[in-house]
Amino acid sequence: MNDEDIGKILTNTGLAQFGDSLLNFAYSIAITETTGRPRGIKVQDKILADAAAKAGLRKRLPKRIGRGDVANSLEALLGHVWLQKMLTLEEIVSCLKLESLDPTKNFAVLADVALSKLRKQS
């Protein structure tokens, strides 16, 4: 998949909305399984935007966009790879349960995994 196609995925608002729900659900599962206590968590845009930047998604986006749009790019990417059955919910949760005190690192690892799945598709 070329950079232009990836750019279209990263800026797709429908995918971002779906990915937002998917990531919140997956992260809630990861935290629940890790702590043993049921939790419902909304992932902060700052965490997702920082993870997207660490994974190199920021450089694939238009120059002047805000943190929310950068966070949306990660949500869109994950929504796309899940809908295309390139990544399972279990694989997403597994990445989010990595032993790291910084959830940004876990989301960055997840973004890297998703990008590698997209590249293998082409």
Number of C-alpha atoms within 10 A of each C-alpha: 12 9 10 10 9 18 17 15 22 27 21 16 16 15 22 24 14 16 24 23 15 19 24 17 18 23 25 20 23 22 18 16 14 14 10 9 9 13 15 13 15 13 17 11 18 14 18 28 26 21 26 29 19 17 20 15 24 22 12 17 17 11 8 6 10 10 17 13 21 27 26 26 31 34 32 26 26 29 26 23 20 18 13 11 10 17 18 13 14 12 15 24 21 16 20 26 20 16 11 10 8 10 18 20 22 23 27 25 20 24 26 18 19 21 20 12 15 18 12 9 9 7
